[in-house]
Structure formats: structure tokens, C-alpha cells
Amino acid sequence: MSLTTPARRAFEELVAERGILFGGDYNPEQWDPAVWREDVALMQQAGVNLVTVGVFSWAMLEPTPGAREFGWLDEVLDLLHGAGIAVDLATPTASPPPWLGIRHPETLPVDRDGVRLIPGSRNQFSPSSRVYREHAVAISRDLATRYAAHPAVRMWHVGNEYGQIDHGDEAAREFRGWLRARYGTIDALNTAWGTAFWSQRYADFDEILPPRRMPYLVNPTQSLDFRRFTSDQMLVCYRELRDTIRDAGALQPITTNFMGFFAHVDYRSWAEDIDVIADDQYPDPASAESPIATALIQDLMRSLGDGRSWMLMEQAVSATSWRPHNLPKTPQRARRDSLQAVARGADAICYFQWRQARAGAERFHSAMLPHAGADSDVFRGVVRQGEDLQRLSRSGRVLGSRIDARVAVLFDWSSWWAGEEPARPTERLSTMEQTTRWYRQLWRRGVAADIVGAASDLDGYDVVLVPHAYIVRPETADALRRAAERGAHIVVGPFSGVADDNAQVLQGRSPVLLRDLLGVSGEEWSGMPDEPTPLTGGLLTGGGDVRWSASGHTAGILAERLRAEGADVLLTYAHGDLFGIPAVTRNRVGDGAAWYLGTVVSDSVLSLVIGDALAATGVDGALGGSAELPDGLEAVCRGDVVFLLNHSAASIDIPMPPGLVDLLTGEKTESVVALRAGDVRVLSERHDS
Ligand code: GAL
């Protein structure tokens, strides 16, 4: 459980004072001052109460080395403050001015092929560059000193979407330092990396390089450690700027914007350092599955903050421009996306960006105020959202309230990284894909879940899903066992518990550390034929309570040659080389159970297994029970408020207790709520205003 710090309290106070925060990135440096005045008036019309300023303003603030041009920013902050709009002030450090890279090429990142990236886009810096870091600290120190006490500034935003990867010489130097700290001696590193293989043994740390382009496959532990280092190195940069802001006397909450399940930063290891978890979410309107993937990300963000409310820092109001083909969001979809985030614990709904850029690479990316101006459906939709959010704020039922989850989904970055290194039984097994498939079973039932890490406390959970944990550490295995013994149902997916923390394959019948818990063990993982393999069975032999229909279930991608060692065998392979081998098992452990899926099963099996685990532990969804909801209906309980979101193209009738109040309209419900296509209801038993 993380501490409530003064800065975290300051965020809660800001929300309590302003209501749900609503706004977006504001880039006034792209416009004349006359436009700023129009902006502020329209922001007020839309109910905007927070804007992020200065994210890409370094070249304006420091046009030549050491110069400081703060006058324009003074004016912008005063203008916003005068209009009652709070500011999340950004360090401009995500995008250095061209002169920095030209004068100090060593600040520029080098890719895996040794190509040095040049100015002219954004993000051209190496987190390992001393010169970059000195300049970033200097401009941030002066910014924070000047504005720490400015009444408009209520938050700080460090950098933007950290994700810079450098393979250059400075990165090599820092990587070696990181490795020395981790391993102490070169012998320990050689053992951990298994360098006896392919004559890779190092005599000294100085011989080690980042995984640049190599003739053939890279040592997987070197690769894993470089990913860990890269994430840690960016965290070093974040901390340096956060401390710079604090040292300048700023007391406001400090954050940076995450990017969901981003592959290059282990957000779990960052979470403690962030006062308010903030995330950028760009669901693809072209994908019917996007609300599920987004819900999973939102649950991750809430979980990273130990259940505290989080900020949706960026989203698109209509179309993005960075996909090859960009479908717009309708205003109704944009509203639903915002309310989905509120349902899942956000107390801030912000966009990229306020005014659509007229020039530059993002000129076709949508914004709250489009090229067409205020006389547009997009802007009218924004105004409506502002009103909706204020209504929810005034209801007193939503802000700061929490979500109780009795289900945990295990997701660990190191395991993800190590599990997706090349040269494995199949490249078709994707951690993210499997995690999303399993999560979908919860989403379809309106069941709340926390997304936990390998070292998280599992005490409060009745069901723990482990879709794919390639690395399983002894502590995680123990925590899973303890959870099962006190009555939880643990469900483990294929190719889990394969490797140790150094990505070395554990020796013995697999999954070595989970073998007792699962009551089953295997030898040899192998890829499966393209055609789905039928599974058969479905009745428990020992008089258990599982009674599944045996038809229609299949498996594919990867199989493990399993042998039951005490577990009940629920499904076996119906033909082929694996005929008769267990595919799905369940082991009674203490008061609970441990299920094992030794292969990638069809959704029909996932639904049965997860449905049974929920039913056996009495975990209910937001609408009671654990049955699947109608297609496209998302139901979430936040505090004692139920959010119903219809993502489908058809109207859905939902039986509900009559007399609930819709916090968005003030209307009372009948015994059936008719939720139109695309619409949202936010229902409460009480209404405070
Ligand atoms: C984000 C970024 C913004 C903007 C946006 C466009 O990744 O932080 O600055 O580029 O994407 O979707």
C-alpha cells in the first residue's frame, strides 16, 4: 500500500475544489496572443478547468543556449488564471531545441543499427546523455523557480511519454554501471547471462555493449537486462526533474503521462514515484474490441496507483492522424470513452489537444477546437462533455470513490519481455493478446479486476488469473499457493513458470515452481498445427462439480505434454500426437483450487474455466451474478454508482432495481433500463445535489 503524500492530497483537493478535471494539452506558442484570448473564452464555454501547458515549448523558452524567454508564458498563465483555469505546467524536456543536438551530437539517441537520430521531429534525446540531462535540469529549474508559487499552476507534468531508447556510447557506459550495481562481479553476470553459451563469456564489465545489431540472435538475458536498464534510466531522468521541481519549492502534485501497456517502460516500477498516475489512451474507433483493451489499461492505471483516482491525460476527441487510416470518433463515442475512464476510476478527463494544429506533423489530428472552429459538432460534443462531467461532480457520488475488485490479473513487465524474446517454441503466443483474451471474460461479466505484478500482495483476491507468466519467481509461486490455500481460485495459462528472473529455463518437470500447486507437470512445449485441435472431456472423474459440454472446444498455438499428478483432468486432446494428454486440469488446494491450461484454449473453454472460478468463489459482476452481459454492454461499479455503457450498435434492455437516479439526467429508472446504442447511464441510489 503506498503512502498518501501531501502532493497526493493536493491532487484530491484540486479535484474536490474544481470537480472532475477537464481539459487538454494547450500549445499557445503555436498561436498569436489574440488567439489565446479566444481560446480562454471558449475553454470557459466548454467547462475546461485544467490545461497542460508547455510540453513542447523548449525552443521558445530557450531559443539560444542559456537564453530565457518566459514573458509569453507569464502572460499565458496569468490569462488562464484570470479565467479560473488551472494549469498542469510541463517541463519542456521531451523535445530539445535543434541547437542542442547540433552543438552536442552526443545528446542525440543512436538506434540499434548505430544510426544517430537528428532534430526535426521530437524526442531526440538520449536519457543517458549527461549534456542533455544538465540542460533539461537547468531549464526545468528556472521554470520551476519562476512558477512554483504561481496561483495558476496546480500540477507539474515532467517530459512527455517517456520512451526514448538509446544504444549509443553513453548508454553503454550507463548500462555497464547498472550491471555492476545489479551483479557486483563479472562472474555473477556471466552466470546470470549464461555466457558459457556461444563463447560469450566477459572478462570485464567494460567489454559489455548494449544489444546493437548483431550477426545473429542476441543473448536473451542481455536483452532483458537492457530493457530493464532502459526503463530504469528513463526513471532516473524523471526523478531528476521531479526533484528539481521540488527543490525549487513547488508543492503541487507531479506526474508524467504513461502509455498503457507500453513495452519500453515498466510502469509498475515507476508508480511509487508518480504523485498521480496519468495515462494517454487512443483506442481505435475501427476496432470493436477497443473498449475492452481500454478497460484493461484503465484497470492497470488504477491498480498502479493502489486504487487511487488517476488522470486520463490524453485522448483524441475524434480521429488520430498517426494510424495509416484514421476513423473518427463520433461525439457520442468520445463522450462514452470519457465516461468509461470515469467509471474505471479517473478523476481527470483530458485530451490531446485543445486547438487543432494548423502546421506540423499533427495538423490532421483532431482537437477539442477543430480547424472548423466552435461551430462544429466536435466542439459542441466537447461542451456537452464538460456539462456531463460537472453534473457527475456535483452529484457528490463519484469523485474520489474507489472500485473494489476481488479478482487479480497478473501482469509483469520482465516476464512479458523475457517471454517474447525470439527463438522460442512459437512466436504466436503473445502475452498482451492472451491477457486481453482472459480479461475479456471478466469484462463480459462486469467483474472488476485489479492488474497486479509478480510481487503484489494477493491477500484480498478470490480469483487470481495468470494468463501468461513466463517468469515465475519463488515469492510469486508462494503467494499463489497461499492464496489457493485460503480459498482462492488460481487460473494459470500456458507457458507459465518457464524461467527464473534471469530468463534461464528452470530445470525439472514444468512448471517447476508451480508443479505442486497445479498438481500436474509437463515436459516439452511445442508449437501446434495451424488447424485447431479438438479437446474432449468436460466431466470430472472424481465426482467433482464441473459438468461442461464436451463439444466445440479447441486448442492451438502451443501445447505442453502434461501428466496429471493429483489434479483432475477436465479436457484432453482429442486427436493427433497429443491424443489423451491433459489440456485443462483443476487441482484442489486447501479451500481453493488451481486450474491449469496447458495450451491456448478456445474462448469457449476460457469462458467455462473463468466462469466456474468466479462462481465457485462467489464473485459477482456489477449487475450481480457472474453471467455474461448482453453483447457490447460494459457495467462497472465505482463506489456505489453503476456505470452502464452500451458499446454496441443496438439498444439494450437491462433489468435494474427501479428508482435509481441517473446522475447524468436526473431521471429515475423503471424496472428496465433501455440503453440506446452508444449511450451511457450512471445510476445511483442517492443524489446529493
Ligand atoms: C501522444 C503525444 C501527444 C500527441 C498525441 C497524438 O502520443 O503525447 O503529444 O502527439 O500522441 O495522438
Residues whose N, C-alpha, C, O or C-beta is under 5 A from the ligand:
A	BS01	GAL	E161 T320 F352
